Amino acid sequence: MNKERIGFIGLGNMGGRMTRRLVDAGIAVLGYDATPERVAAAGAQAAGSVAEVVQFADVVMMSLPDSKVVEAVVEGEGGVLAHCRAGQIVVDLSTAAASSTIRLAQLFAQRGVQYVDAGISGGAAAAEKGSLTLMVGGDAEAVASLKWAFAPISTKVAYMGVSGAGHTTKLLNNFLNAVSLAASAEVMVAGKKAGLDLHLLLDVLNSSSGVNFATLNRFPKIVDGDYLEGGLTGKLMTKDVVLYVDRVRELGVVSLNASGPLASFGLGTALGYGDVISNRVVDAIGDVSGGVRLFDGKRNEEKQQ
């Protein structure tokens, strides 16, 4: 296996950042994206087609919006399946439906190709720094052979098991992320309307049983007016929750807690926040709670004095 060449398909918000990390690590990357400018911005060589990417290297990575797009890129005319060769490894870094992943893995296996599903966590900031967490499913030997390719983009690689295990783990994680963000947004709006000091409220929450990722890492920034733009959008968060519901249904698990985040991020989309970072769900909740905004400008003014 050539350890200095990677083909990369999908250089968007996350894929572009991961590609930059690979390029900076000295790996030759041939990239393809529906928006060609993204390839140059990530520092990769530009391919004219998916076929060209697949023919370039033994390792092909994909970072795409959802399973429908993955399936189109893999199974469509001139797609990955049509041009792959025995011995290659295709790594799907997308947030995708595990059932689709398992089906595609079987199709690739018929051609002697290993299909590895690698869910990612950490967002744009971690992708920028190369500190993502990877939740990986597929053939154990294939995953082990990718250590050199995963090293520039991640600080933790967890092998979760057979094909589909990585994407299943990602959906479980993203569901908890959605629940905590939506619930914390509601709590922070309530705190604002109650006249509480939001910094003090967060300090109490983060030393109490209500602590979660959103209270620790998101809202300390949001209350000072920094929404951490560039991360997962509200529409994509909704998509991930729907994928979670589909997955647990397949597993025979009743989902009793999905209605909250689906309602919250659905509200955000209806009010025009669907294409911006999911953290803006707090503004959507604020809009229907009397026009509440957590940040009023005073905190930054105090810091400048």
C-alpha positions as CSV (number, residue, x, y, z in Angstrom):
1,M,0.0,0.0,0.0
2,N,1.3,3.5,-0.9
3,K,1.4,5.4,2.3
4,E,1.9,8.8,0.8
5,R,-1.2,9.1,-1.5
6,I,-4.9,9.5,-0.6
7,G,-7.9,10.2,-2.8
8,F,-10.4,12.4,-1.1
9,I,-14.0,13.0,-2.2
10,G,-16.0,15.8,-0.5
11,L,-13.9,18.7,0.7
12,G,-16.6,20.7,2.5
13,N,-16.7,22.0,6.0
14,M,-15.1,18.9,7.5
15,G,-13.5,17.2,4.5
16,G,-11.6,20.3,3.5
17,R,-10.1,20.7,7.0
18,M,-9.1,17.0,7.1
19,T,-7.6,17.3,3.7
20,R,-5.5,20.2,4.8
21,R,-4.2,18.2,7.7
22,L,-3.2,15.3,5.4
23,V,-1.5,17.7,3.0
24,D,0.4,19.4,5.8
25,A,1.6,16.0,7.0
26,G,3.3,15.5,3.6
27,I,0.7,13.1,2.1
28,A,-0.2,13.7,-1.6
29,V,-4.0,14.2,-1.8
30,L,-6.0,14.2,-5.0
31,G,-9.4,15.7,-4.2
32,Y,-12.7,16.0,-5.9
33,D,-15.6,18.2,-4.8
34,A,-18.7,19.5,-6.6
35,T,-17.4,22.9,-5.7
36,P,-13.8,22.8,-7.3
37,E,-12.6,25.9,-5.4
38,R,-12.7,23.9,-2.1
39,V,-10.0,21.5,-3.4
40,A,-7.5,24.3,-4.0
41,A,-8.4,25.9,-0.6
42,A,-7.5,22.7,1.1
43,G,-4.2,22.5,-0.6
44,A,-4.9,19.3,-2.6
45,Q,-4.4,18.4,-6.2
46,A,-7.7,18.7,-8.1
47,A,-9.3,15.8,-9.9
48,G,-11.7,16.1,-12.7
49,S,-13.9,13.2,-11.6
50,V,-14.6,10.6,-8.9
51,A,-13.0,8.0,-11.2
52,E,-9.7,9.9,-11.3
53,V,-9.7,10.0,-7.5
54,V,-10.3,6.3,-7.1
55,Q,-7.6,5.4,-9.6
56,F,-5.1,7.6,-7.8
57,A,-4.4,5.8,-4.6
58,D,-5.0,2.6,-2.5
59,V,-6.9,4.6,0.1
60,V,-9.9,6.7,-0.8
61,M,-11.7,8.9,1.8
62,M,-15.1,10.3,1.6
63,S,-16.7,13.1,3.7
64,L,-20.3,13.6,2.3
65,P,-23.5,15.1,3.7
66,D,-25.6,11.9,4.1
67,S,-26.2,8.3,2.9
68,K,-28.1,9.5,-0.2
69,V,-25.1,11.4,-1.4
70,V,-22.7,8.6,-0.4
71,E,-24.8,6.1,-2.4
72,A,-24.9,8.3,-5.4
73,V,-21.1,8.8,-5.3
74,V,-20.4,5.1,-4.8
75,E,-23.1,3.5,-7.0
76,G,-23.7,6.1,-9.6
77,E,-22.4,6.0,-13.1
78,G,-18.7,6.7,-13.0
79,G,-18.7,6.2,-9.2
80,V,-16.4,4.6,-6.8
81,L,-17.7,1.1,-7.2
82,A,-17.3,1.2,-11.0
83,H,-13.6,2.1,-10.7
84,C,-12.3,0.5,-7.5
85,R,-9.8,-2.3,-7.6
86,A,-9.0,-5.2,-5.3
87,G,-6.8,-4.3,-2.4
88,Q,-8.1,-0.8,-2.0
89,I,-9.7,0.6,1.2
90,V,-12.5,3.1,1.0
91,V,-13.1,5.1,4.2
92,D,-16.4,6.8,4.7
93,L,-16.1,9.7,7.2
94,S,-19.7,10.8,6.7
95,T,-22.5,10.6,9.2
96,A,-24.5,7.9,7.4
97,A,-27.2,5.3,8.0
98,A,-25.6,2.1,9.3
99,S,-27.9,-0.1,7.2
100,S,-26.7,1.7,4.0
101,T,-23.1,1.4,5.2
102,I,-23.4,-2.4,5.7
103,R,-25.0,-2.8,2.3
104,L,-22.2,-0.9,0.6
105,A,-19.6,-2.8,2.5
106,Q,-21.0,-6.0,1.0
107,L,-20.9,-4.6,-2.5
108,F,-17.3,-3.5,-2.1
109,A,-16.3,-6.9,-0.6
110,Q,-17.5,-8.5,-3.8
111,R,-14.7,-6.5,-5.6
112,G,-12.1,-7.3,-3.0
113,V,-12.3,-3.8,-1.5
114,Q,-12.5,-3.0,2.2
115,Y,-15.2,-0.4,3.2
116,V,-14.4,1.2,6.5
117,D,-17.0,3.4,8.3
118,A,-15.3,6.1,10.4
119,G,-17.7,8.4,12.3
120,I,-16.0,11.6,13.4
121,S,-16.5,13.8,16.4
122,G,-15.1,17.1,17.5
123,G,-16.4,19.5,14.9
124,A,-14.7,22.0,12.7
125,A,-12.3,23.2,15.5
126,A,-11.0,19.6,16.1
127,A,-10.7,19.0,12.3
128,E,-8.6,22.2,12.0
129,K,-6.3,21.0,14.8
130,G,-6.2,17.3,13.8
131,S,-7.7,16.3,17.1
132,L,-10.9,14.5,15.9
133,T,-12.2,11.3,17.6
134,L,-12.8,8.5,15.1
135,M,-15.4,5.8,15.7
136,V,-14.5,3.1,13.3
137,G,-16.2,-0.1,11.9
138,G,-15.0,-2.7,9.4
139,D,-12.3,-5.2,9.0
140,A,-9.9,-5.0,11.9
141,E,-6.8,-5.5,9.8
142,A,-7.9,-2.8,7.3
143,V,-8.5,-0.4,10.1
144,A,-5.1,-1.1,11.6
145,S,-3.4,-0.5,8.3
146,L,-4.9,3.0,8.2
147,K,-3.0,4.3,11.2
148,W,-0.7,6.5,9.0
149,A,-3.8,8.1,7.3
150,F,-5.7,8.6,10.5
151,A,-2.8,10.1,12.5
152,P,-2.9,13.6,10.9
153,I,-6.6,14.1,11.5
154,S,-7.3,12.5,14.9
155,T,-6.0,12.0,18.4
156,K,-8.3,9.1,19.2
157,V,-9.3,6.2,17.0
158,A,-11.8,3.7,18.6
159,Y,-12.3,0.5,16.7
160,M,-16.0,-0.3,17.4
161,G,-16.4,-3.6,15.5
162,V,-17.8,-4.9,12.3
163,S,-19.1,-2.8,9.4
164,G,-21.7,-0.3,10.5
165,A,-20.4,-0.2,14.1
166,G,-18.6,3.1,13.5
167,H,-21.5,4.9,12.0
168,T,-23.9,3.5,14.6
169,T,-21.6,4.8,17.4
170,K,-21.6,8.2,15.7
171,L,-25.4,8.4,15.6
172,L,-25.6,7.5,19.3
173,N,-23.1,10.2,20.1
174,N,-24.8,12.8,17.9
175,F,-28.2,12.1,19.4
176,L,-26.9,12.9,22.9
177,N,-25.2,16.0,21.5
178,A,-28.5,17.1,20.0
179,V,-30.4,16.5,23.3
180,S,-27.9,18.3,25.4
181,L,-27.6,21.3,23.1
182,A,-31.4,21.7,22.7
183,A,-32.1,21.3,26.4
184,S,-29.3,23.6,27.5
185,A,-30.5,26.3,25.0
186,E,-33.9,26.2,26.6
187,V,-32.4,26.4,30.1
188,M,-30.2,29.3,29.2
189,V,-33.1,31.3,27.7
190,A,-35.1,30.6,30.9
191,G,-32.1,31.8,32.9
192,K,-31.9,35.0,30.9
193,K,-35.7,35.7,31.4
194,A,-35.3,35.0,35.1
195,G,-32.7,37.7,35.3
196,L,-29.9,35.3,36.3
197,D,-26.2,36.1,35.7
198,L,-25.6,33.6,32.8
199,H,-21.9,33.2,33.6
200,L,-22.7,32.3,37.2
201,L,-25.5,30.0,36.0
202,L,-23.0,28.1,33.8
203,D,-20.5,27.9,36.6
204,V,-23.2,26.3,38.8
205,L,-24.4,23.9,36.1
206,N,-20.8,22.9,35.3
207,S,-20.2,21.9,38.9
208,S,-23.6,20.2,39.3
209,S,-25.5,17.3,37.8
210,G,-26.7,19.3,34.8
211,V,-23.2,19.5,33.3
212,N,-22.9,18.5,29.6
213,F,-20.8,19.2,26.5
214,A,-23.0,22.2,25.6
215,T,-22.7,23.9,29.0
216,L,-19.0,23.2,29.2
217,N,-17.9,24.1,25.7
218,R,-20.7,26.0,23.8
219,F,-22.5,28.3,26.1
220,P,-19.5,29.9,27.8
221,K,-18.8,31.3,24.3
222,I,-22.4,32.0,23.3
223,V,-23.2,34.1,26.3
224,D,-20.4,36.4,25.2
225,G,-21.7,36.6,21.6
226,D,-19.5,33.9,20.0
227,Y,-21.7,31.2,18.4
228,L,-18.7,29.2,17.2
229,E,-19.7,29.6,13.6
230,G,-18.6,27.0,11.1
231,G,-19.8,23.8,12.9
232,L,-22.7,21.5,12.2
233,T,-25.8,23.3,10.9
234,G,-29.3,23.0,12.4
235,K,-30.5,21.1,9.3
236,L,-27.7,18.6,9.6
237,M,-28.4,18.2,13.3
238,T,-32.0,17.3,12.5
239,K,-30.8,14.9,9.9
240,D,-28.6,13.1,12.4
241,V,-31.4,12.8,14.9
242,V,-33.7,11.3,12.2
243,L,-30.9,8.8,11.3
244,Y,-30.6,7.9,15.0
245,V,-34.3,7.3,15.2
246,D,-34.1,5.0,12.2
247,R,-31.2,3.1,13.6
248,V,-32.7,2.4,17.0
249,R,-35.9,1.4,15.3
250,E,-33.9,-1.2,13.3
251,L,-32.4,-2.4,16.6
252,G,-35.8,-2.7,18.2
253,V,-35.2,0.1,20.7
254,V,-38.0,2.5,21.5
255,S,-36.9,6.2,21.2
256,L,-38.7,8.2,23.8
257,N,-36.5,11.3,23.8
258,A,-36.1,12.3,20.2
259,S,-39.1,14.6,20.1
260,G,-37.3,17.3,22.0
261,P,-34.4,17.9,19.7
262,L,-36.5,17.3,16.6
263,A,-38.9,20.0,17.7
264,S,-36.1,22.4,18.7
265,F,-34.0,22.2,15.6
266,G,-37.2,22.0,13.4
267,L,-38.2,25.3,15.0
268,G,-34.8,26.7,14.2
269,T,-35.1,25.7,10.5
270,A,-38.7,27.1,10.3
271,L,-37.4,30.5,11.7
272,G,-34.4,30.6,9.3
273,Y,-31.6,29.1,11.3
274,G,-31.3,25.8,9.5
275,D,-28.3,26.7,7.4
276,V,-26.2,28.2,10.2
277,I,-24.5,26.5,13.1
278,S,-26.8,24.4,15.3
279,N,-25.9,26.5,18.3
280,R,-28.3,29.1,16.9
281,V,-31.1,27.0,18.2
282,V,-30.9,29.1,21.3
283,D,-31.9,32.2,19.2
284,A,-34.9,30.2,17.8
285,I,-36.1,29.4,21.3
286,G,-35.4,33.0,22.3
287,D,-37.5,34.3,19.3
288,V,-40.6,32.4,20.5
289,S,-39.9,33.3,24.1
290,G,-40.2,37.0,23.8
291,G,-37.2,37.9,21.6
292,V,-34.6,36.8,24.1
293,R,-30.9,37.0,23.3
294,L,-28.3,35.7,25.7
295,F,-25.7,38.3,24.8
296,D,-26.5,41.9,25.3
297,G,-23.0,43.4,24.6
298,K,-22.2,44.2,28.2
299,R,-19.7,41.4,28.8
300,N,-17.3,42.4,26.0
301,E,-17.6,46.0,27.0
302,E,-16.6,45.1,30.6
303,K,-13.6,43.1,29.2
304,Q,-12.4,46.1,27.2
305,Q,-12.4,48.5,30.2
